[in-house]
Amino acid sequence: MKYLQAKLISLALIALMALGACTSNPSTVVEAEVPATQAADSSSSINRSPSADTSQSSPAISSTGQAAVSEIELIETHETEADYTWDEAEVVEIILADDASSAVSQAVKITGNQITITAGGTYRLTGTLSDGQVLVESEDDDVVRLILSGVDINSRSSAPIYLKAAEKAVIVLADGTQNILTDTANYVYASADEDEPKATLFSNDDLTIYGSGMLTVIGQYNDAISSDDGIVINGASINIQAVDDGLRGKDYLVIKDASLEVVSGGDGLKSDDDDAEKPGQIQISNSTLTIDSLGDAIAAEGSVTILSGDFTIYSGDSSFDPNSMSAKGIKGLVSVVIEGGTFFIDAVDDALHSNGDITINSGSFTIASGDDGMHADPSLTINGGEIEITESYEGLEAQVVTINGGEISLFTSDDGINAAGGVDGSGMNGGWGMPGGQAPWERGGATGNYWVIINGGNIYVNAGGDGIDSNGSIEMTGGVLLVDGPTMNGNGPLDYMGTFNISGGTLVAVGSLGMAQAPSPSSEQPSIFIGLNQTLPASTLINLQTASGQSVITYAPSKEYQSVLISSPQLELGESYTLFTGGSSSGEIDNNLYLNGEYQPGTELTQLTVDSIVATYGTNAGSGGPGFPAGGGGRRP
C-alpha cells in the first residue's frame, strides 16, 4: 500500500500542475473519427531468404487467428455526433461553493452541498465543494451534458459525481481548465442493501468523457471511474489514481485521441461484462496511455483491440501471487488484436494474454515479463511488427504459433517459442526439475494439433530452455530463424515430437548437444547437422562455405555450444561444403549473423557432401538427437 500511496501522491502533484491543451470552442465540437487501421506488415526487411508465402500453412491446422485488417470489427457504441454539439444559449450555469452554490433552473435542486440535476440538458459547472456531490437523476430521455469548467469536488461520504439516472451522460472538459474529483475511503449508504455509487465518478448508464481540459480523478474507496454500461473517452486528458480499478466500462470501453495516466491497486483499464454472447470489450486508438497497476493493466472479458497509440505499461509488483491474482499487461479473454502502436510493457505475469487468439499485425513492442511474453491458448499469429522480448520465462506460447513476418527478438529463461496447451503462470508455478516447465507427458505429450509455423520474418531466439519447442510439429517455409539455444544437455535448440519439415528460409540453431534435433528427412530443403566433440566458447565463429569458397553462413553464437544446425536455400543436394570454426569476418552483424563482408578462415572442421536432406557430421549427431529416432522428439520419460 505504501507503493500505491506514493504513486497517488506523485501523480496528484503532476495533475495539479499540468495545463490542459486548447482546441476549438466546445459548442462547435464534432465527433472525432477513428483512425484508419494500419496495413499488416508481413514482409521481411532482411533480404536473406526467398519471399515468404503467407498463404502456406500445414494441412493439419486451420488459419485460426490470422485476422486481416479488413476483418477488424469496431465496437458499436452509444456515441453520436450530437453528443458533442449544443446551443450555448441554453447552457445552465451552476456555480459551486460550500453552502452557497447557485443555479438558475428548475432542473437544478440545491440542498446544502448536494446539487441534483433532474432533467436532460447542458450544464456548466465551476467552483469548489469541499464536501459535496453532484447527483444526476434525470426524469427524461434527453442527454445530460456536464461541462466541467474548473471544478474541485470532494466528497467525504460518497461519489463527487454520481450519474444515477440518465439515458446517456456526456462530461465535457472545458478548454484550458483543471478539474479534480476526490472521494473518501469510506462511503455512507442509506441502507445496508445499497452498494452504489462505488466509484469517484460513477454512472449507471452510458458515459462519454470528452474535451481538451484536464481531469484528475482520485478514488480512495474503490474504482476511480466506472459505468454499468459503456464508456467512451474521446480526446480527453485524464489522470486516474484508484485503490482498485482505474477505469471500468462494463459493456465496453472505447478510448480514442486521448491521454491517460493511471495508477491503480487493481486493474488499470477494465471491461468486465461476462455475458457469454457479448462479453466486455476494449478498443483503443491514437491515444497515449501510461498505466501502473497492481492487477492487469488492460483487461477485457471479451476482446481487446488496439488500432494505434503509445503505451507504457507496468503490471504487478513484488507481492504478486499467481494463485490469487492476475497481473498481466494486456489481457483479452476472447481475443487480443493489435493493428499498430508503440508498446513498452513490464509485467510480472504474461505481457500479452488471451484464453482465445492473439493476432499482431503491426506495432513496436519492448517487453519484459515474469512469465510469458505473449501467451494465447489456441493460436498466436504474428503478421508483422517489431517485437523485442528482453526478459521472459517463455517468449511466445500457444497451441499454434504462426509467424508470417516481423522483426522478432526473444530472450527467455525457458523456451523461446513453445507450441503447447499452455499453463497460465507456468513461469511461477515451477518446472519439473529443469527448465522446460511441465514434462511433455504431463502436458498431454501428443503430436496432434500443436504447431510452430514460420512463413516469414526475421526471428532471433536466445533461450535457456529449448529454443523452439513443439509438443507436435514444426513447419518452416520462409524467413530467417536464428537460435542461440541452451547450454545444458537437458534441452535442445530444437525440440519437437512430431515432424519438422523445412521447405524454405534460413535456419541456424546452435546450443547443447544432448537433446539436439535436426529437421525431418521429409523436408524439401537440405540441412546440415554437426555434433562437435567438445564445447566451443561463445562468440567462436561458425562459417559454412561452398567448394568454391563462397560463404553460405557466418554466425557468432552468444553462448558456448556443441551442436550446429544450418539450413539454407543455398544448400544443394550432391554439392560439397566446408565448415570452419573461429576466424573473423568483416561483415555487418545482425543478431549474431554476419551479413556480407569477408571471412578470414579459422580452423577447418570438416568437408562434407550433402548427400541427403539431413547431412550429419560428428559421433553424436542425428536428426532425433542421441538415442532417439529421427524426428522422434526431445525429452521422454
C-alpha positions in Angstrom: 0.0 0.0 0.0 2.9 2.3 0.6 3.9 1.8 -3.0 0.4 2.8 -4.2 0.1 5.8 -1.9 3.5 7.1 -3.1 2.3 6.8 -6.7 -1.0 8.5 -5.9 0.7 11.5 -4.3 3.2 11.8 -7.2 0.6 11.8 -9.9 -1.7 14.1 -8.0 1.0 16.7 -7.9 1.7 16.2 -11.6 -2.0 16.6 -12.4 -2.4 19.8 -10.4 0.5 21.4 -12.2 -0.5 20.2 -15.7 -2.1 22.5 -18.2 -4.9 21.3 -20.5 -4.3 21.8 -24.2 -6.6 24.3 -26.0 -8.7 23.5 -29.0 -11.8 24.9 -30.6 -14.9 26.1 -28.6 -16.8 23.0 -27.3 -20.0 24.4 -28.7 -18.7 23.5 -32.2 -17.4 20.1 -31.4 -17.8 17.3 -33.9 -17.2 13.6 -33.4 -13.5 12.6 -33.9 -13.0 9.9 -36.5 -11.4 6.6 -35.6 -8.1 6.5 -37.4 -7.8 4.2 -40.4 -6.2 0.9 -39.5 -2.7 0.1 -40.4 -1.9 -2.5 -43.0 -0.3 -5.7 -41.8 3.4 -5.8 -42.4 4.2 -9.4 -43.5 7.4 -8.7 -45.3 11.0 -9.4 -44.2 13.3 -6.4 -44.2 16.4 -8.6 -44.3 16.9 -9.9 -47.8 18.5 -13.2 -46.9 15.8 -15.6 -48.0 13.0 -16.1 -50.6 9.9 -14.0 -50.0 7.6 -15.6 -47.5 4.5 -17.2 -48.9 2.0 -16.4 -46.2 -0.7 -18.5 -47.9 1.1 -21.7 -47.0 0.1 -23.5 -43.8 0.2 -27.0 -42.6 -2.8 -29.0 -43.8 -3.2 -30.3 -40.3 -4.4 -27.0 -38.9 -6.7 -24.1 -39.9 -5.9 -20.4 -40.3 -7.3 -19.7 -36.9 -6.1 -16.4 -35.6 -4.9 -14.9 -38.9 -7.1 -11.8 -38.9 -6.7 -9.4 -41.7 -7.1 -5.7 -41.1 -10.4 -5.7 -43.0 -11.8 -8.2 -40.6 -11.4 -5.9 -37.6 -14.9 -5.1 -36.2 -15.0 -1.8 -34.4 -17.2 -1.6 -31.3 -20.7 -0.2 -31.9 -21.1 2.4 -29.1 -23.7 4.8 -27.8 -21.7 7.7 -29.3 -23.4 10.1 -31.8 -22.2 13.4 -33.3 -25.0 15.2 -31.5 -23.3 14.3 -28.2 -20.6 16.9 -28.9 -22.8 19.8 -30.1 -25.1 22.1 -28.1 -26.7 25.5 -28.1 -24.6 27.8 -25.9 -27.6 30.0 -25.2 -29.3 27.1 -23.5 -26.4 26.2 -21.1 -27.4 26.2 -17.5 -24.7 27.7 -15.3 -24.1 26.0 -11.9 -21.7 27.8 -9.5 -20.3 25.5 -6.8 -19.4 26.9 -3.4 -19.6 25.5 0.1 -23.2 26.2 1.3 -23.5 28.9 -1.3 -24.0 27.0 -4.6 -26.3 28.6 -7.2 -28.1 27.9 -10.5 -31.0 29.5 -12.3 -33.0 26.5 -13.4 -35.9 24.5 -12.1 -34.0 21.3 -13.2 -31.3 22.0 -10.6 -32.1 21.5 -6.9 -29.6 22.6 -4.3 -29.7 21.4 -0.7 -26.6 22.5 1.1 -23.7 20.9 -0.9 -25.9 18.4 -2.6 -26.5 19.5 -6.3 -29.2 17.5 -8.0 -29.9 17.7 -11.7 -33.3 16.3 -12.6 -33.6 16.8 -16.4 -31.7 16.4 -19.6 -29.8 19.4 -21.0 -26.4 21.1 -20.9 -24.9 22.3 -17.6 -21.7 24.2 -17.0 -20.1 23.7 -13.5 -17.5 25.9 -12.0 -16.2 26.3 -8.4 -15.4 24.1 -5.4 -17.2 21.8 -3.0 -15.0 20.7 0.0 -17.6 18.0 0.9 -20.4 17.6 -1.6 -21.9 15.8 -4.6 -23.3 16.5 -8.0 -26.2 14.0 -8.4 -27.8 13.4 -11.8 -31.3 11.8 -11.6 -32.9 12.7 -14.8 -36.6 12.2 -15.4 -36.5 12.3 -19.2 -34.7 10.5 -22.1 -32.5 13.5 -23.1 -28.7 13.6 -22.9 -27.3 15.0 -19.7 -24.2 17.0 -20.6 -22.0 18.3 -17.8 -19.3 20.9 -18.8 -16.6 20.9 -16.2 -15.0 24.3 -16.3 -12.6 24.4 -13.4 -14.2 22.3 -10.6 -12.7 20.8 -7.5 -15.3 18.5 -5.9 -14.5 16.4 -2.8 -16.8 14.1 -1.0 -16.2 12.7 2.4 -19.0 10.1 2.2 -19.8 9.2 -1.4 -19.0 9.9 -5.1 -18.4 13.5 -6.0 -20.3 12.9 -9.3 -23.0 10.3 -9.3 -24.8 9.8 -12.6 -27.6 7.7 -11.0 -30.2 8.0 -13.8 -29.7 9.4 -17.3 -30.4 7.9 -20.7 -26.8 9.0 -21.6 -24.3 11.3 -19.9 -21.6 13.3 -21.5 -18.9 15.0 -19.5 -17.1 17.8 -21.3 -13.7 19.1 -20.1 -13.7 22.7 -21.0 -10.6 24.1 -22.8 -7.7 25.1 -20.6 -9.3 24.0 -17.3 -8.2 21.8 -14.4 -10.9 19.6 -12.9 -10.4 17.4 -9.8 -12.7 14.8 -8.3 -11.8 13.2 -5.0 -13.7 10.7 -2.8 -13.1 9.1 0.5 -12.0 5.7 1.8 -15.4 5.1 3.4 -18.8 5.6 1.7 -22.0 6.1 3.7 -25.1 4.4 2.2 -28.7 5.0 3.2 -29.2 1.3 3.9 -27.2 -1.9 4.1 -28.8 -3.1 0.9 -27.2 -0.4 -1.2 -23.8 -0.6 -2.9 -23.9 2.3 -5.4 -22.3 4.6 -6.2 -19.0 2.7 -6.0 -16.5 4.9 -7.8 -15.4 8.6 -7.6 -17.2 9.2 -10.9 -19.9 6.6 -11.2 -22.6 6.1 -13.9 -25.4 3.6 -14.1 -25.8 4.3 -17.8 -23.7 5.1 -20.9 -21.0 7.6 -20.2 -18.8 9.8 -22.6 -15.9 11.9 -21.4 -14.7 14.5 -24.0 -12.7 17.7 -24.2 -9.3 19.3 -24.1 -9.3 20.3 -20.4 -7.7 18.2 -17.7 -9.5 15.8 -15.3 -7.9 14.3 -12.2 -9.9 11.5 -10.5 -8.7 10.2 -7.2 -10.5 7.0 -6.0 -9.8 6.2 -2.4 -12.8 3.9 -1.8 -12.9 1.6 -4.9 -12.7 2.5 -8.6 -11.9 5.9 -10.0 -14.3 6.0 -13.0 -16.9 3.3 -13.5 -20.1 2.7 -15.6 -22.5 -0.2 -15.5 -22.9 0.3 -19.3 -20.4 1.6 -21.8 -17.7 4.3 -21.6 -16.3 6.4 -24.5 -13.2 8.5 -23.8 -12.8 10.9 -26.8 -10.0 13.4 -26.9 -9.7 13.7 -23.1 -6.7 14.1 -20.8 -7.3 12.2 -17.6 -5.1 11.4 -14.5 -6.5 8.5 -12.6 -5.5 7.2 -9.2 -7.5 4.4 -7.6 -7.2 1.9 -4.8 -8.9 -0.6 -7.0 -9.7 -0.3 -10.8 -8.8 2.8 -12.6 -11.3 3.0 -15.5 -14.1 0.4 -15.8 -16.7 0.3 -18.6 -18.8 -2.8 -18.0 -20.2 -3.4 -21.6 -17.3 -1.7 -23.4 -14.5 0.8 -23.0 -13.5 2.8 -26.1 -10.6 5.2 -25.9 -9.6 7.4 -28.9 -7.4 10.5 -29.3 -6.9 10.6 -25.5 -4.2 10.9 -23.0 -4.5 8.8 -19.8 -2.2 8.3 -16.8 -3.5 5.5 -14.5 -2.2 4.2 -11.1 -4.3 1.5 -9.7 -4.3 -1.0 -6.9 -6.5 -3.3 -9.0 -6.8 -3.3 -12.8 -5.9 -0.2 -14.8 -8.5 -0.4 -17.6 -11.3 -2.9 -17.4 -14.4 -4.1 -19.2 -15.9 -7.0 -17.2 -19.3 -7.8 -18.6 -19.3 -11.6 -18.5 -22.3 -12.0 -20.8 -21.5 -15.1 -22.9 -22.9 -13.6 -26.1 -21.4 -10.2 -25.7 -18.6 -10.0 -23.1 -16.9 -6.7 -22.2 -14.7 -5.2 -24.9 -11.9 -2.6 -25.0 -10.9 -0.7 -28.1 -8.1 1.9 -28.2 -6.9 4.2 -31.0 -4.5 7.1 -31.4 -4.0 7.6 -27.6 -1.2 7.9 -25.1 -1.6 5.7 -22.1 0.7 5.2 -19.1 -0.6 2.6 -16.7 0.9 1.3 -13.4 -1.4 -1.3 -11.9 -1.1 -4.0 -9.3 -3.5 -6.1 -11.3 -4.0 -6.4 -15.0 -3.1 -3.1 -16.8 -5.7 -3.6 -19.6 -8.3 -6.4 -19.2 -11.4 -7.4 -21.0 -13.7 -10.4 -20.6 -14.1 -10.3 -24.4 -11.8 -8.7 -26.9 -9.0 -6.1 -26.7 -8.5 -4.3 -30.0 -5.7 -1.7 -30.3 -5.5 0.2 -33.5 -2.7 2.6 -32.7 -1.2 4.6 -29.8 1.7 4.9 -27.4 1.6 2.6 -24.4 3.7 2.4 -21.2 2.5 -0.4 -19.0 3.6 -1.7 -15.7 1.6 -4.5 -14.0 2.1 -6.2 -10.7 4.8 -5.9 -8.1 6.9 -8.0 -5.7 3.8 -9.0 -3.8 2.3 -10.8 -6.8 0.8 -14.2 -6.1 -0.3 -16.1 -9.3 -2.7 -18.2 -7.3 -4.8 -15.3 -6.1 -4.5 -12.5 -8.7 -3.8 -11.7 -12.3 -1.2 -9.1 -13.2 -1.0 -9.3 -17.0 -0.1 -6.4 -19.2 -2.8 -6.7 -21.9 -5.5 -9.4 -21.5 -8.5 -10.2 -23.7 -10.0 -13.4 -22.6 -11.7 -13.9 -26.0 -9.0 -12.3 -28.2 -6.3 -9.7 -28.5 -5.8 -8.0 -31.8 -3.1 -5.3 -32.3 -3.0 -3.3 -35.6 -0.2 -1.0 -34.5 1.2 1.2 -31.8 4.3 1.5 -29.7 4.3 -0.6 -26.5 6.6 -0.7 -23.5 5.4 -3.5 -21.2 6.9 -4.6 -17.9 4.7 -7.3 -16.4 5.2 -9.8 -13.6 2.7 -12.0 -15.4 2.2 -12.5 -19.1 2.7 -9.3 -21.1 0.0 -10.2 -23.6 -2.5 -12.9 -22.8 -5.7 -14.4 -24.2 -7.6 -17.6 -23.5 -8.5 -17.3 -27.2 -6.4 -15.9 -30.1 -3.8 -13.2 -30.3 -3.1 -11.5 -33.6 -0.3 -9.0 -34.1 -0.4 -7.2 -37.5 2.0 -4.4 -36.7 3.5 -2.4 -33.9 6.7 -1.9 -31.9 7.0 -3.9 -28.7 9.5 -3.8 -25.9 8.5 -6.4 -23.4 9.8 -7.7 -20.0 7.7 -10.4 -18.4 7.9 -12.6 -15.3 6.0 -15.3 -17.3 5.3 -15.4 -21.0 5.9 -12.6 -23.4 2.9 -13.5 -25.4 0.5 -16.3 -24.5 -2.6 -17.5 -26.2 -4.4 -20.8 -25.6 -5.4 -21.8 -29.2 -3.3 -19.6 -31.5 -0.8 -16.8 -31.6 -0.3 -15.2 -35.1 2.3 -12.6 -35.9 2.0 -11.0 -39.3 4.4 -8.1 -38.8 5.8 -5.5 -36.4 8.9 -5.2 -34.3 8.9 -7.4 -31.2 11.7 -7.4 -28.6 11.2 -9.5 -25.6 14.1 -8.7 -23.3 13.2 -11.0 -20.4 10.6 -13.7 -20.0 10.0 -17.3 -18.9 8.8 -18.3 -22.3 8.7 -15.9 -25.2 5.8 -16.9 -27.5 3.4 -19.6 -26.4 0.2 -21.1 -27.9 -1.1 -24.4 -29.2 -0.4 -23.0 -32.7 2.3 -20.3 -33.1 2.3 -18.8 -36.6 4.9 -16.2 -37.7 4.3 -14.7 -41.2 6.5 -11.6 -40.8 8.1 -9.1 -38.5 11.3 -8.5 -36.7 11.3 -10.6 -33.5 13.9 -11.0 -30.8 13.3 -13.3 -27.8 15.4 -13.7 -24.6 13.9 -16.4 -22.3 14.9 -18.4 -19.3 13.0 -21.3 -20.7 11.6 -22.0 -24.2 11.8 -19.3 -26.8 8.8 -20.4 -28.9 6.5 -23.0 -27.3 3.7 -24.9 -29.0 1.8 -26.4 -26.1 -1.6 -26.4 -24.4 -0.1 -23.9 -22.1 -0.1 -23.4 -18.3 -1.0 -19.9 -17.1 1.7 -18.7 -14.7 3.9 -21.6 -15.7 7.0 -19.5 -15.1 6.0 -19.0 -11.5 4.4 -22.4 -10.7 7.7 -24.2 -11.0 9.0 -26.7 -13.5 9.6 -30.5 -13.5 13.2 -30.4 -12.2 14.8 -28.4 -15.0 14.0 -25.5 -17.3 11.2 -26.5 -19.6 8.2 -26.4 -17.2 6.0 -29.4 -17.3 7.2 -32.6 -18.9 5.5 -33.2 -22.3 3.8 -36.4 -21.0 2.2 -34.2 -18.2 1.0 -31.7 -20.8 -0.6 -34.4 -22.9 2.5 -35.5 -24.8 0.5 -35.6 -28.0 1.8 -34.8 -31.5 -1.6 -33.6 -32.7 -2.6 -30.0 -33.3 0.5 -28.4 -31.8 2.4 -26.4 -34.4 5.1 -23.8 -34.7 4.7 -22.4 -38.3 7.3 -20.0 -39.7 6.4 -18.5 -43.1 8.5 -15.3 -42.9 10.0 -12.7 -40.6 13.4 -12.3 -39.0 13.5 -14.2 -35.7 16.2 -14.4 -33.1 15.9 -16.7 -30.1 18.2 -16.7 -27.1 16.8 -19.4 -24.8 17.8 -21.0 -21.5 15.5 -23.9 -22.3 14.5 -25.2 -25.7 14.9 -22.6 -28.5 11.8 -23.9 -30.4 9.7 -26.4 -28.5 6.6 -28.1 -30.1 4.5 -30.7 -28.5 3.6 -31.5 -32.1 5.4 -30.4 -35.2 7.3 -27.5 -36.8 7.0 -26.2 -40.3 9.2 -23.5 -41.9 8.6 -22.2 -45.4 10.5 -18.9 -45.3 12.0 -16.2 -43.2 15.2 -16.2 -41.1 15.3 -18.1 -37.8 18.4 -17.9 -35.6 18.5 -19.8 -32.3 21.1 -19.5 -29.6 19.8 -22.4 -27.6 20.6 -23.9 -24.2 24.0 -24.8 -22.8 22.6 -27.7 -20.6 22.0 -31.1 -22.2 18.5 -31.5 -20.8 17.2 -29.1 -23.5 18.0 -28.5 -27.2 18.0 -25.7 -29.7 15.0 -27.5 -31.4 12.6 -29.9 -29.6 9.6 -31.4 -31.4 7.6 -34.6 -31.0 6.1 -35.0 -34.5 7.9 -33.7 -37.6 9.9 -30.7 -38.6 9.5 -30.0 -42.3 11.5 -27.1 -43.8 10.9 -26.0 -47.4 12.4 -22.5 -47.4 14.1 -19.8 -45.3 17.4 -19.6 -43.5 17.8 -21.5 -40.2 20.8 -21.5 -37.8 20.3 -23.3 -34.5 23.2 -23.8 -32.0 23.5 -25.0 -28.4 24.0 -28.1 -26.3 24.2 -31.5 -28.0 22.5 -33.8 -25.6 18.9 -33.3 -26.9 19.7 -31.6 -30.2 17.5 -32.3 -33.2 17.6 -31.5 -36.9 14.7 -31.2 -39.4 12.9 -34.3 -40.6 14.1 -36.3 -43.6 10.7 -35.5 -45.2 11.8 -31.8 -45.6 12.2 -30.3 -49.0 15.2 -28.1 -48.2 18.5 -29.7 -47.1 20.1 -29.2 -43.7 23.5 -29.8 -42.2 23.7 -31.0 -38.6 27.1 -31.0 -36.7 27.8 -32.6 -33.4 31.1 -31.3 -32.1 33.4 -33.5 -29.9 33.9 -30.6 -27.5 32.1 -27.4 -26.4 33.3 -24.3 -28.1 33.3 -20.9 -26.4 30.8 -18.2 -27.0 31.5 -15.9 -30.0 33.5 -18.6 -31.7 32.5 -18.1 -35.4 30.9 -20.8 -37.5 31.4 -20.5 -41.2 29.9 -22.7 -43.9 31.1 -22.1 -47.4 30.7 -23.8 -50.8 33.5 -25.7 -52.5 34.3 -22.5 -54.5 34.8 -20.5 -51.2 31.5 -18.6 -51.2 30.2 -18.2 -47.7 26.7 -19.6 -47.1 26.5 -18.7 -43.3 28.8 -16.9 -40.9 27.5 -16.9 -37.4 28.8 -16.0 -33.9 26.9 -17.8 -31.1 26.3 -15.7 -28.0 26.8 -18.7 -25.7 29.0 -21.8 -25.7 27.8 -24.5 -28.0 28.4 -28.1 -29.1 25.8 -28.6 -31.8 25.3 -26.7 -35.0 22.3 -26.9 -37.4 22.2 -25.0 -40.7 19.6 -25.0 -43.4 19.6 -22.6 -46.3 18.1 -22.2 -49.8 21.8 -22.1 -51.0 22.3 -25.8 -49.9 22.0 -28.2 -52.8 21.9 -32.0 -52.8 25.1 -33.5 -54.1 27.2 -30.4 -53.5 30.2 -30.3 -51.2 30.7 -27.7 -48.4 33.5 -26.8 -45.9 32.8 -25.9 -42.3 35.2 -23.7 -40.3 35.2 -22.6 -36.7 36.9 -19.5 -35.4 38.4 -16.9 -37.6 37.0 -13.5 -38.2 34.6 -11.6 -40.5 34.4 -8.0 -41.7 30.6 -8.3 -42.3 27.9 -6.3 -40.5 26.5 -8.2 -37.6 22.7 -8.6 -37.2 21.6 -10.9 -34.3 25.0 -12.6 -34.4 24.6 -13.3 -38.2 27.3 -11.7 -40.4 25.9 -10.0 -43.5 28.2 -9.5 -46.5 31.9 -8.9 -45.6 34.8 -11.3 -46.0 35.5 -14.3 -43.8 39.1 -14.9 -42.7 39.3 -18.7 -42.1 40.0 -20.1 -38.7 40.1 -23.9 -38.2 38.7 -26.2 -40.9 36.5 -28.6 -39.1 35.3 -30.8 -42.0 34.4 -31.1 -45.6 31.2 -32.9 -46.4 28.8 -33.6 -49.2 25.1 -33.0 -48.8 24.1 -36.5 -49.9 20.8 -36.5 -48.1 18.1 -34.0 -46.9 19.8 -34.1 -43.5 23.5 -34.3 -43.8 25.3 -35.1 -40.5 28.8 -34.8 -39.0 30.0 -35.9 -35.6 29.7 -39.0 -33.5 26.5 -37.9 -31.6 24.8 -36.1 -34.5 21.4 -37.2 -35.6 18.0 -35.6 -36.5 16.4 -37.1 -33.4 19.2 -36.5 -31.0 21.4 -39.2 -29.4 19.4 -42.3 -28.5 16.3 -41.1 -30.3 14.9 -42.0 -33.7 15.0 -39.3 -36.4 12.2 -36.8 -35.8 11.3 -38.6 -32.6 11.2 -35.6 -30.4 13.3 -34.5 -27.4 12.6 -35.3 -23.7 10.9 -38.5 -22.8 10.2 -40.3 -19.5 
